[in-house]
Amino acid sequence: MNHNTVFLNILKSSLWGTAIAVPQEFDEWGKVFALAKAQSVLGLVANAVLSDAEVARRIPADMQKRLKAFVMSNMATHSMLNNTLVRVFSLLDEAGVRSVLLKGQGLAKNYPVPELRQCGDIDVYVGEENYAEACGQIDKIATKILPADVRQTVKHYEVIIGKITVEIHRYTDVNASDHYNAIYQKYSDEGMSSDLRVLNVAGMNVNTPEDTFNSFYIFNHLWHHFLTSGVGLRQFIDWMLFIHKHGSMIDQSRLRSILEDLDLMGPWKAFGCVLVDELGLPSSEFPFYDAEAGRKKTRILKRVLQEGNFGKERAYYGDRRGESYFIGKFKSLWYHFIRFVGLYMMFPSHAFRQFVYMAFVGFKAVWKDKFAKK
C-alpha cells in the first residue's frame, strides 16, 4: 500500500468515521502528512491518526507533536475567522447592505468537526448595486489596504482585517466566455436573491446561497481552479459534504438546467465519480451519478494530488528570481500550455476556451505593461 492510498484511507476515515487500515510495515508517514498539507486537509488527517491509539503509537513522537500543534492552531484560526466574520456582517447589516456568505465558514458547518476544516479567507457577496457602499464600509475596519492592482478585480474587492483576508464580491464568479458568463450571472442572481439558507455562525445569523445554486456554485469554484491553476481535495470535500447534508433540498430539475445551459454536465459527472468512488459519498446521494463518467476520475485525482491546493506544488511556483519580465511571461505561457495539453485530453472544449481566454489576458497585460504607456 503506497502513501497515496494510505492518505486517502485516513482521509475517508476522518469524514465517515470508518476504521483506519494501514499495513503494519508502512512507515512513510512524512509523505502522508506532506500530501495532506498540500491538499489543505492536514487537520482532518492529523486528528484521525491521533485519535486512533493503535495508529498513533506508530508515528514518531516529534511528528505527533507537530500534528497536535497544527490542529490546535487551525482551531484557533477558526475562532479568529468567526470573530472577523461577525464584525464584517454586523458592519454591513448596520449600513443596510444585504450580504451573503460564500464558501468558507458556511461550508465548515457541514464537517463532522467544523474546526478541522482548513481555514481560508472570508468571501462576502453583496451584488453590484451595493458594491461601492460595501467596499467603503469595509475600509473602515481594514488594518491593511492592499495595492490597487491587488485590491480591486473584476469580481471582488480585497482587504486585510487583522490576519484575515476579506473579499467583497460584486459577482460570485466570472466565466471566461461572454456567452456563458451571461448565462452564469442569470443563475447567480437567482441563487443569491431568494430562498437563502440562514446559518448561525459564532452566534450570528448569516445568509448563504440557495441550496440548488450553492451545490453548483461550490462545484463551479473547484472546477474553475482545476482548469486555471490547480485545486486541492479540500474543495472536493466541501462540495461532497454539502451534497451529503443538503442534497434532499436540491431541485434536480433546476440543477440539470444550470449544468446543461453552462455545458458542465460532463465535468459534473466526472468529478462526481471522484466523490463517490474515491472519497466515499454514497452514489445514491450524488445528483446524476454516472459510473461511465468514472473513466476520467483517475486522471482527475492524479492531477489534483500532483498539483496541490491552488496548484502550489506545480513547478511554476518554484524560485524564479532574476528572470526578466519577458522570460517570466514566456515561462508562464509555456506552463499554462503544458497544463492545457493534459486538460484537453480530458475536457477538450472547456480547456480550449480557458486557454484562449488566459492567453488573451496575458498578451493584454504585456501590452499594457510594456507598450501602451510608450
Protein Blocks (a to p, Z undefined) as FASTA:
>chain_A
ZZklmmmmmmmmmmnopacdddfklcclmmmmmmmmmnopmmmmmmmmmmmmklmmmpcf
klmmmmmmmmmmmmmmmmmmmmmmmmmmmmmmmnopacddeehjlmmmmpmblmlpccdd
ddddebjmlmmmmmmmmmmmpcbdcdfklmpcfkbccddehjaccdddfbfbdcfblklm
mmmmmmmmmmmmgopacddeehiacddddfklmmmmmmmmmmmmmmmnopcfklmmmmmm
mmmmmmmmpcfklmmmmmmmnopmmmmmmmmmmmmmmnopafklpghiafklmmmmmmmm
mmmmmnoghhlmpmklmcfehiafklmmmmmmmmmmmmmmmmmmmmmmlmmmmmmmmmmm
mmmmmmmmmmmmZZ
